[in-house]
Amino acid sequence: MMHVATTREELAEARTTLQGTVAFVPTMGALHVGHRSLLVRARGLADHVVVSIFVNPLQFGPTEDLDRYPRTRDADLAMCAEEGVSLVFMPSRDVVYPTEPLVRVNAGPIGERFEGASRPGHFDGVLTVVAKLFGLVQPDIAVFSRKDAQQLALVERMVADLDLGVRIDAAPFVRDADGLALSSRNRYLSSGQRSSALALPSALAAAALKADEGATPQTIVDTARSVLDGADGLEVDYVALVDPDTFTEIDVAADAGSAASLLIAAVWVGATRLIDNLAIASVRSDANSADSSAPTAAKG
């Protein structure tokens, strides 16, 4: 039977009944097929799966979509039950933050780049709530999607730097049939905006083809940027090749090779911000080929 806890006391009591290993999947709710894949993965990693559903106010800026962020409680609980989740923690803001937190986790230089530059303080809020949830849930393993790649890198670094004792599992993320990465925010898109958004996976797919041909880092980035710049209804925030662990940008103008790189991009489609990424196994400045996996380019 799945337990649902809304208070710290209920969580602690239910947690004591879970014998064996625990895999934790922290979410903000509005669960979709991508979240389901995380639940399935977590179920294969431990004896029990614990899910948190909490829209964390600390990671939203003053002009962002905290109030309109989708809440789908009944559907979320149904999915968790279907996937054999043992315990769901659904706290209110006052339960997670009984007082205004004066001490918070600082994301450091990694948290100031790319998403952090566009959303100041975002990653401080993410890491603060993740650290609190780790303390409350006491998991052995925590499963995070590779879709939010910068968040994943920061959580891994926080766990290592602060000796939190939780193993982080980096899970592949799911794309829709048209190539768009699944996100709770996709539901904000109109049909026309959805068509515009497909330029994002198309840009990554085009860049992946160049990587397969052994293109230089500059060409890979320029290819992705060209596709995005040519799309109607998009405002490009950034396109870059980065080190996947530190999110340090690769100097593409230097044509320097890299053993492993991540092509990242962020765009605005109307009022909706979308991010995506593509792992590239190697980037070379010579004619050697580079292995990669990519989304299917959108058609039409």
N, C-alpha and C positions, 0 to 999 in steps of 0.2 A: 504494500500500500504506500502511495506517495504522501509524504508529509508536506504541509505548507506552513511555513513559519513567517510571522510578520513582526515579531519582536526578538530582541536578543535572547531573552529567556527561553522562548519557544525554540529558537535555533539551537541553543546550547543543549536543551533537553533532547531534541530530536537527533542532534549530532552524536550523542552518547550511545544511541541505539545502532549506529552504523559500525558494524564490526568488519574489520579488514581495511583495504585501501580505498581512498576517496579521490575521485577526479572531479574537479571544479570547473564549471563553465560560467564565467561572469557575463551577463548581458544587460542591455537596457530594455529588453522586451521587444515587442513587435516582431516576434520570431518568424523567420521564413525558412525556406529550404536550406539556405546556407547554415543557419543555426542548427537545423535538424542534423546536418552532416557532422557538426561539432558534437552533438549529443551522442550520435552513433559512435563516433571515434572515442569519446570519453568512456562510453560503456565498455569498449574493448580494452581500455587501459587500466581499469580498476574494478574493485568489487561493487562500488557504489558511485553514483553520479549525483552531485549537488549543483544546482543552478541558482544563480541570483538574478533577480529581475528588479533593476533599480535605475531610474533615469537620474543620473548624477549631476546635480546643478553646478558643481565646481568646474566641470569641463566645458560649460557653455559660456560664451561671451555675452555681453549685454545686448547685442543685436542679433544673437543667434536664436535657434528655433526650440528653446526649452519648452515653452508653453504649448507649441503645436506638435512636439515630438509625439509620434503615435503611441497610444497605450491600448493594448489588446489583451487584457488580462485573461479572459476566459479561453481565447484561442491559444494563448501562450501555455496556460496550464494543461490544456488538452494535448498539445504537442509533447510536453514534458511527460505526461502520463503515458502517451503512446510509445515513447522511447525508453520507458523503464527508469525514469529519474526517481531516485529515492527521496530527495528532499529539495524543495524550492523555498528560497528565502526571498520574500517580497516585502522589504521594509519601507516605511515612509521616510521622508527626509529627516524627521526628528529622531528616528531610531538610529539612523546612520550618523547623523550629526546632532547629538543632543545639545551641544553648544557649538558656537561658531569655532571651527578649528583654527587655533592660533599657530599650531605647528603643522606644516604641510611638507610633502615630499617635493623637492626641487628637481626638475628633470634635467638641469644642467645644459651644457652646450648642445647635446643631441636634440633636446626639446625646444631649442630656439631656431631650428632650421625648418624650412619647408612648411609643413603643417603648423609647426610651432610659430614660425614667423607670421603666417597668415592668421593664426588664432592664438594670440598671446595668452599664456597661462593655461592653455588647454591641457597640455601634458602634465603640468603640475597637478591639475584636478584629477586626471586619469590615474596617475600613480598614487595619489593620496587615497583615492577610494579603493584601488586594487590592494594597496597595503592594508587598509582597514578590513576589507573583505577576507584577505588571507588570514588575518588575525582572528576574525570571527568564525570562519568556516574551518580553519585548520586542515587544508587539503594536503594530500601527498603530491598531486599533479594538478596543474591548471592548463586548460586547453584554450589557445588563442588562435584566431584566424590570421593567415598570412596576408589577407586583404588589407588590414590596417598595419602595414609593414613597419612604419615608424613607431607606432604604439608597441608592437611586438618587440622591436629592438630595445625600446626603453624598459619594458617590463623585464626582459631577460637581464638587462644590465642592472636594474634595481635589485632583482633577486640575488644576483652575484655580488654586487657591491655591499648590500646590507645583510647578506647571509640569512635570507629568509627561509631557506630550507624547503622550497617548493620547486618541483621539477616542472619546467615549462615545455609544453608540447605545442609545436608550431604546425597547425593543420592547413592543408590546402583549402582554397576558397572556391566557391561554386559560382559559375556563370549561367545566365539564362541562355535559352536557345539562340538568341540573337547576339550573344557575346557579352552583354552588359553584366558586370559583376553584381551579384545580388547584394542589396542594401535595403535597410528599412526605409531609407529616404527615397528610394525609387518610386514609392507610392505617391510622392508629391508631384511627379512629372505628368504633364498632360501628354496626349498621344503625340502631338507635334514636338514637344520637348524630348520625349523618349527617342524619337527619330534623330534629333540633334545629338543626343547623348551617345548614340552609337558611334559617333566619331572617335570616342575615347578608346574602345576596344579596337576599332579599325586602325587608329594611330599606332597602338602597340603591335598589332599584327604586321603592319607595314614595316615598322622598325625591326621586328623579329626576322623578317625576310632579309633585310639588309645585314643583320647580325649573322645569319646563316651563310651569307655570301662572303663573310669576312670583312665587312665594312669597318671603317674607322669609327671610334666613339663619336666624333663630330657628326659623321654622316647618319649614324643611328639616331642621335638626338634630333638632328635637323629634319630627318624623315618624319618622325613622330610630330614634331612641331608644325611641319608643313601641313599635315593632314588636319590637325586641330585648327590651325589658322584659317584653313579653307572651308571650315564648316560653319554653317549659319546657326545663330542662336547660342553660340558658346563664347564664354569669356575664359581665356586660359590664364591660370594662375602660375603654374610652373610645369616644366618638363625637364628632367635631369637624369643623369646616370650617377648613382651613388654607391658607396660601399654599404652593403646591407646590414653591417653590424654597427657602424658609427654614423651612417648617413652623411659622411663627408663626401662632397661632390667630387667626381672624377674630373680632372682637367682635360676636357675633350679636345681642346685646341692643341694640346701637347701630343695627341695621338698615342697616349701611353696605354699599354695593355694592362688588363686587370684579370686576376684569376676568377673573380666572381663579382658581378655587378647587378644592380637592380635599376631598371628603368621605371621611374615614377612620374606620375602626372596628376594634376588636379585642375578641374574646370568648374565654372559656374554655368548652370543651365537655368536661366531665370533666377529664382531665389534659392535654388538647390545646388549644394556643393557636392561634387562627386570626385572620388579618388580611385586610382587604379595603379597597378604595378605589374611588372614582368621581370622575372628572374632570367638573367642571361649568364650562362655558365662561364663564358669567357669572352672578352672583348679584345680584339687584336688590331694592330695598326698595319699588319701585313696581309697577305692574301689567304691565310689559313682560315678555315671555316670555324664558326662559333656555334656551339650547341645552344638551343633555346627552346622554350615552349611558349606558346602564345595563344591568345584568344582567336577565335574565328573572326575574320574581318566581316563586318556587317555589309549586307548587300542592299543596293537600292538607295 
